[in-house]
Amino acid sequence: MQVSMTGRTALITGGSQGLGYAMAQRFLDSGARVAILARRQDVLDAARTALEQATGGTVGAYACDVSDAGQIQAAHERVVAELGPVDILVNNAGQASTAPFEEVTDAMWQADLDLKLFAAIRLSRLVLPGMKERRFGRIINLLNTAAKAPPANSAPTSVSRAAGLALTKVLANEGAPHNVLVNALLIGLIKSEQVKRWWEASDGNRSLEEHIDSIGKRLPMGRMGEAEECANLACFLASEQGSYVTGCAINMDGGMSPVP
């Protein structure tokens, strides 16, 4: 299937590494202009250079802590001024934060909600009016499988991700009459910088490749997912080819989740 995103502008948070980077590259390959947001400008600049060299596309790199409302506003204004109105928003920024419930402090709750839930709320609120006016918009929220099936010791992440699932459905129902389609990808175990950080913190006896292989063997598909596989699905949902898909929470987990 030939997927075209020519003439579209996509904004991807957490776009300098991992899943965000893979989605940026896939979108660029399909003809979109892409703005990547992350906190560190040096990492963003390196990602922009690599993406431009790999695709020949137009990439904007914007330092932004998406847990800060003021920085979100400023970054959005720069993106619109330099790349054009946002047609596709991917709320991807986030990191795992988990502990036994009684150990989760108010500060931990607030930080997690600001990074994951409120960042998606604030960015969606900024881009929605223009999407509705142009009668085209795509919002993709990157969550995880705990949004549907939260295990013990998974707060605050599982709670903020479940709220992101509800946000997805609210936005999908409100956006549908205006051709603004909103979906969520629930990520399981995908090769990413986060997996590398887990390995560095907990498994010094094996190489990263051995660590990934060991975890993958526990999954129904017998392997961990690739970032590019997530990017392919995101690209379909963001394109005209995904024109009748909205309000869905799609497990991207190789069959791991007990909830469909």
C-alpha positions in Angstrom: 0.0 0.0 0.0 1.3 3.4 -1.0 0.7 5.8 1.9 1.0 9.5 1.1 1.2 12.3 3.6 2.4 15.0 1.1 1.6 18.5 2.2 0.9 17.5 5.8 2.6 18.8 8.9 3.1 16.4 11.7 4.2 17.3 15.3 5.7 14.4 17.3 6.6 14.8 21.0 9.4 12.7 22.3 10.6 12.7 18.7 14.4 12.6 19.0 14.7 8.9 19.9 13.0 5.5 19.9 9.4 5.3 18.8 9.1 9.1 18.1 12.2 9.0 15.8 10.9 6.0 13.9 7.6 7.7 13.4 9.3 10.8 12.2 11.3 8.9 9.7 8.2 7.0 8.4 6.2 10.2 8.1 9.0 11.9 6.2 9.3 9.0 3.9 5.6 9.5 3.1 6.1 13.1 2.2 5.1 15.0 5.5 6.9 17.9 7.1 7.8 16.8 10.6 8.4 18.8 13.8 10.1 16.8 16.6 9.9 18.0 20.2 12.1 16.8 23.1 13.8 18.4 26.0 17.5 18.3 24.9 18.4 20.5 21.9 21.7 18.7 21.2 19.9 15.3 20.9 17.2 17.0 18.8 19.8 18.5 16.4 21.5 15.2 15.9 18.2 13.5 15.2 17.2 16.3 12.7 20.5 15.9 10.9 20.1 12.1 10.7 16.5 12.3 9.5 17.3 14.9 6.9 20.1 12.8 5.5 18.0 9.6 5.5 14.9 11.1 3.9 15.7 14.4 2.3 12.6 15.8 4.1 11.8 18.9 6.0 12.4 18.5 9.7 12.0 21.1 12.5 13.6 20.4 15.9 12.2 22.2 18.9 13.4 22.0 22.5 10.3 21.7 24.7 9.6 20.3 28.1 6.0 19.2 27.4 5.2 19.1 31.1 5.4 22.9 31.0 2.3 24.7 29.5 4.3 27.8 28.6 6.9 25.8 26.6 4.1 23.9 24.8 2.5 27.1 23.7 5.8 28.6 22.5 6.8 25.5 20.6 3.5 25.2 18.9 3.7 28.8 17.7 7.2 28.2 16.3 6.1 25.0 14.5 3.1 26.8 12.9 5.3 29.7 11.8 8.0 27.6 10.3 6.3 24.5 9.0 2.6 25.4 8.8 -0.5 24.4 10.7 -0.4 21.1 12.4 -2.4 18.4 10.6 -1.1 15.4 12.6 -0.3 15.4 16.3 1.5 12.4 17.9 1.5 12.6 21.7 4.4 10.3 22.4 6.5 11.9 25.2 6.6 9.9 28.4 8.5 7.5 30.5 7.6 4.7 32.9 7.1 5.8 36.5 5.9 2.9 38.7 5.9 2.1 42.4 3.6 0.5 45.0 0.6 2.7 45.5 1.4 3.8 49.0 4.9 5.0 47.9 3.6 7.3 45.2 3.8 10.8 46.5 1.8 13.8 45.3 4.8 15.1 43.5 5.2 11.9 41.6 1.5 11.9 40.7 1.7 15.5 39.5 4.8 15.0 37.5 3.4 12.0 35.7 0.1 13.6 34.9 1.8 16.8 33.6 4.1 14.8 31.3 1.6 12.3 29.9 -2.0 13.5 30.3 -1.8 17.3 30.5 0.8 17.5 27.7 -1.7 15.7 25.4 -4.6 17.8 26.6 -2.7 21.1 26.0 -1.4 20.2 22.6 -4.7 18.8 21.4 -6.4 22.0 22.5 -4.0 24.0 20.5 -4.3 22.0 17.2 -7.9 21.1 17.2 -9.5 24.4 16.1 -7.3 24.5 12.9 -7.9 20.8 12.2 -11.7 21.3 12.4 -11.6 24.4 10.2 -9.6 22.6 7.6 -11.7 19.4 8.0 -8.6 17.2 8.3 -6.8 16.2 11.5 -5.2 13.2 13.1 -4.3 12.8 16.7 -2.4 9.7 17.9 -1.9 9.1 21.6 0.9 6.7 22.5 -0.2 4.9 25.7 0.7 1.4 27.0 -1.1 -1.8 27.6 -1.5 -0.9 31.3 -4.2 1.6 30.2 -6.5 -1.4 29.7 -5.0 -3.9 32.1 -3.2 -2.2 35.0 -1.2 -4.6 37.1 -0.2 -4.1 40.7 2.6 -1.6 41.4 2.0 0.2 38.1 0.9 3.6 39.4 1.2 6.4 38.5 1.8 5.4 34.9 -1.1 3.1 34.5 -3.5 5.7 35.9 -2.3 8.5 33.6 -2.4 6.2 30.6 -5.9 5.1 31.4 -6.9 8.7 31.5 -5.2 9.1 28.1 -7.5 6.3 26.9 -10.6 8.2 28.0 -9.2 11.4 26.5 -8.7 9.6 23.2 -12.4 8.5 23.1 -13.7 12.0 24.1 -11.6 13.7 21.3 -12.6 11.0 18.8 -16.3 11.6 19.4 -16.0 15.3 19.3 -13.7 15.4 16.3 -15.4 12.8 14.0 -18.0 15.3 12.5 -15.1 17.4 11.4 -12.9 14.6 10.0 -10.5 14.8 13.0 -9.7 11.3 13.8 -8.2 10.3 17.1 -6.7 6.9 18.1 -4.4 5.4 20.6 -1.6 2.9 20.3 -1.1 0.8 23.4 2.6 -0.1 23.5 3.8 -3.3 24.9 7.5 -4.4 24.7 9.1 -2.6 21.8 12.8 -2.1 21.3 13.5 1.4 22.5 15.7 3.7 24.6 13.5 2.9 27.5 14.2 -0.9 27.2 17.9 0.0 27.0 17.6 2.1 30.2 15.9 -0.9 32.0 18.7 -3.1 30.9 21.4 -0.7 32.1 19.7 -0.5 35.5 18.9 -4.1 36.2 20.7 -6.7 34.0 24.4 -6.3 33.9 25.1 -10.0 33.4 23.9 -10.1 29.8 24.4 -8.0 26.7 21.5 -5.8 25.6 20.8 -8.2 22.7 20.6 -11.2 25.1 18.4 -9.2 27.4 16.0 -8.3 24.5 16.0 -11.9 23.3 15.2 -13.3 26.8 12.3 -10.9 27.3 11.0 -11.5 23.8 10.8 -15.3 24.2 8.2 -14.7 26.9 5.8 -13.0 24.5 3.2 -14.8 22.4 5.0 -13.8 19.2 8.4 -14.9 20.7 10.1 -11.5 20.1 10.0 -7.9 21.1 8.5 -5.4 18.6 10.5 -3.0 16.4 10.0 0.7 16.5 9.5 0.7 12.8 6.5 -1.6 13.1 4.8 0.9 15.4 5.7 3.7 13.0 4.1 1.8 10.1 0.8 1.6 11.9 1.0 5.2 13.1 1.6 6.3 9.5 -1.5 4.4 8.2 -3.7 6.0 10.9 -2.3 9.5 10.1 -2.9 9.2 6.4 -6.0 9.3 4.1 -5.8 5.5 4.1 -6.9 5.4 7.7 -10.0 7.6 7.0 -12.6 5.5 8.8 -10.7 4.6 11.9 -11.3 6.7 15.0 -11.8 6.1 18.7 -9.7 2.9 18.7 -7.2 1.7 21.2 -4.9 -0.7 19.3 -2.7 -3.0 21.2 0.9 -2.9 19.8 2.2 -5.6 21.9 2.6 -8.9 20.0 -0.3 -10.4 21.8 0.9 -9.7 25.3 -2.1 -7.9 26.8 -4.9 -10.0 28.4 -7.4 -7.4 27.2 -8.1 -7.1 23.4 
